[in-house]
Amino acid sequence: MSGDISKQDLYESVKTIIETEHKHILLNQHKLYTLFSIAFQSILFLSTKDPGAYIIRIEDAKLADKFARKAKDPSTRKFIQSLLMPRKFKFQKSMFYLDFFNFQSWNLTAEIPPEKLKGAIIVKDSAEKPPMNPMLEQAMEEEDALMGIPEMPKDYHLTTLLGACPKTITIAYETEFDEMVPVQFPFIKKEITKTVSGVTLGKDFDWDNIED
């Protein structure tokens, strides 16, 4: 696929993550699909050394589908395609689970015995979302309350895994977390933006290789 990460860059990036001793790693550069390939191949490698349960927690199903089509290496694309349904896939001696930030999607992962949980990837979508209508947001909160759905603390989708997993890789653009050590890759150039007709574009923007 055009625009895939080179095998050398992927190898060196995975090696960097594997050799990072801190158990919670943050990838906060741009190039979301490239970072996902690196994170996934790192977790896949770890699963062969430390078999168990591994969680891939992506912001929503729409982004998961994009990774199945646009991740920057064929192995990751194929694996995520297999994981989309039924959100559970065995690889060698390990089991991979897919869920989303909405905790109502955690029906499979909630059943994993804590001692079996070995690692996780958490991915926040880098695309900006339009603000929700305040009245609609309040109505949704009231509906959740009527259904007995508890109000969840901020970043619960992240903190629940940080406390439970011995190894996590979080992808969140231009974000910092005290519990994590940032890892950056030199082949991903720092994004330099410019504005054209009111639209902000990166210096290396390529219409043929858009990562939306």
N, C-alpha and C positions, 0 to 999 in steps of 0.2 A: 504494500500500500504506500502510495506517495506520501512523504512526510514522516514515515516511521523513524523512530530513534535508531541510530546506528548500533550494531551489536557491541562495538567497543564502548560507546558511551553508556549503554545499558549495563554492560558488565562492570565498568568502573563505578557506576552509580550504585548498583546493588552491593558491590564490595564495600563502598564507603558506608552504607547503612549497616551492613552486617558487622563492620568493624567499629561502629559507634557503640560505646559501652553503655551510654544512658538508655534506660528502658523505654522512655517516652520520647519519640522523635517528631519534630514538626517540619513539614515541607511547606514553605510559604512563598515560593517564587510563583511567577505566572507559568503558563504552559500546563494547564490542568491535566490534559490527557497524557502528556509525557510523564508528569509526576505520578499519575496513577499507575502507569506501566512499571515505573521504577519501584513504587511501593508494593505493588502486587507481586512482582517477581521476587522482591526481597522476602515477603511473607511466604511465598511459595517455597523458596529455598529453605527458610527456617522450618517449615512444616516437615521437610524431609529429614531434618536433624533432630527435631523435637516434636514428634507426632502428637496430635491432639485435636482440639476444636479451635477453629479460627473464624473470626467474625469480620465480614466486610460490611460496614455500616455507612451507607451513602445517603445524602440528604433526602432524596426522593426517588421514586421509580423511574421518572423521566430521565434523571441524570444517569441512573444505572444502565438504562437502555442506550444512552449516548456512549457510555464506556464500552458496551458490547460492540458498538459500531466504529468508535473513533479512538479507542486506546491505541497507543503508538507502537505496539508490537503485536504480531499475529497470535502468539500464544495467549496473551492476556485477553484479546478480543474473543478468542474461541472459548476460553475458560468462563468468562463472564456470560457469554451466550448460553452456556450449559447451566450456569448458576441462576439465571433469571427465573426459571421455573424448574423445580418447585422450591427454589431458594435454599437448596441444600445439595451439596455435591461432594462425593468422596474422591480424594486424590491420594493414592498410595495408602498410607496408614492414617491419614488425617481427614477430618471432615470440615468442609467450608460451609459457612452459613451467610446468607445475605439478608440484611434487614435495613430499615430506614430510620430517619430521625424520629418519626412518629412512633411512640412506644407501643401503639396498638399493633405494629408489625413485628413485635418481639415474641410472638407466640412460640417460635422454634428456639430462638436463642435463650429465652428465659428458662428453658428446660435443661440447659447444659450444666452438668455438675461443675462447680467452681474449680475443682482440681484438674478437670480436663481442658479448661480454657487456657490456651497458650499465647494467643496474639490477636490483634485486630488492626484494621485500617478504618479510619474515620475520615469521610470526605465531605467538606462543605462546598457547595456550588459557588463558583467565583462570579457568576452572573448576578447583576443587580436585579432585585425583584421590586415590582411596583408596590407602594404602600397599600395596606389593606384598609378598606373602608371601616372607620371606627365603629359604626353601628353594626356592621356585619361581624366584626371581630368580637364585639360584646355579645351578640346573639349566639355566636359559636361557643363562647365561654359559658354562657348560661345553659346551652344545650348539653355541654360536657358535664356541667354540675348536676343537671337533672338525671343524666345517665350514670352518675356516680363516678365519673372519670376525674381523678384528682388533678389539681394544678401542679405542674411539674416545675422544679427549680430551673434556673437559667443553665444552659449547656448540659442538661441532664443526659442527653444523648452521648456526650463526651465523658463526663465525670463518672458515669456508671462503668465505663470500660477502663478508664484510667485506674480505678480502684480495684478492678477485678483481673486485669490482664498483666502478665509479666512483660509483655512487649506490645507497644502500640506505635503506629505511624499515622499521624494526622496531617491531612492536606487542607490548608486554609490560607487563602491568598492574603498577604500583607497583614497577618495576624500574629500575635504573640501570646504565649501562655507560660506562666511561671513554672509549671510542672514539666515543661518540655524543653529539649535542646534543639535549636534550629539546625538543619543540615541543608546546605546549598550546593548546587552543582555548577562548576565554571562554564560548562558548555551552554548553559541557559543564560543568555545575555540579559543584563538588567534592562527592563523595558523603559525606553525613552519615548515619551508621547509627544505628539504634535496635533494641532487642530486643523482640519480641512473642512471648510464650509460648515462649521459648527459641530463637526464630528471629531472626537479625539481618537487618533490612531497611534499604534506603536510604530517606532522607527522601522522595524523589520516586518511590518504588516504585509501579509501575502494573501491576496484575494482567493488564490487557489488552495489555500491551506488554512481556512478559518477554523479556530477552536472556539466554538460558541458554547 
